[in-house]
């Protein structure tokens, strides 16, 4: 058995992995305990139920996402920030792909598909995560609009929502059809390119190439 001092962390990490590689419904408390090397009593010391654990898993992934998306959206150059947001989403999925051998989906999207109509607490927590995620994307979009990088008339809030929806759709398709994770960032860059002001491109490899106007 592992150390009791880090038992909760090991339970959450084990569950996060199992929920991605299998599914929430197919994973039992016993499976989590075995993977985390803890006794069932330790599980129930920290969590009232598997649904309670799901909330902890959501928070675990959300903390990591928030750190990376905040860093991307606040990149000093507004042009680079817009591209960094798309690249970061792709890199997260590439990380899962390298770890598990294939695209396993979005942790939040997967749980939403399974639980959003069955557990209101989970649905509310997921809604908050998606709202925060959209706001981070919107920050980059507003900064880009403020520096003349977007086409006149482009609504940064609507673009942010479209980018998040595009990300979720691209991740789901990659999970289903086995396409590589790199396609996810490409899909986001294509959507960004369609909203750039004339004379600019998506700059997949180096910001928006021309940078923000001064």
Secondary structure, 3 states (H helix, E strand, C coil): CCCHHHHHHHHHHHHHHHHHHCCCCCCCHHHHHHHHCCCHHHHHHHCCCHHHHHHHHHHHHHHHHHHHHHHHHCCCCHHHHHHHHHHHHHHHHHHHHHHHCCCCCCHHHHHHHHHCCCCHHHHHHHHHHHHHHHHHHHHHHHHHHHCCCECCCCCHHHHHHHHHHHHHHHHHHHHHHCCCCHHHHHHHHHHHHCCECCCCCCCCCCCCCCCCCC
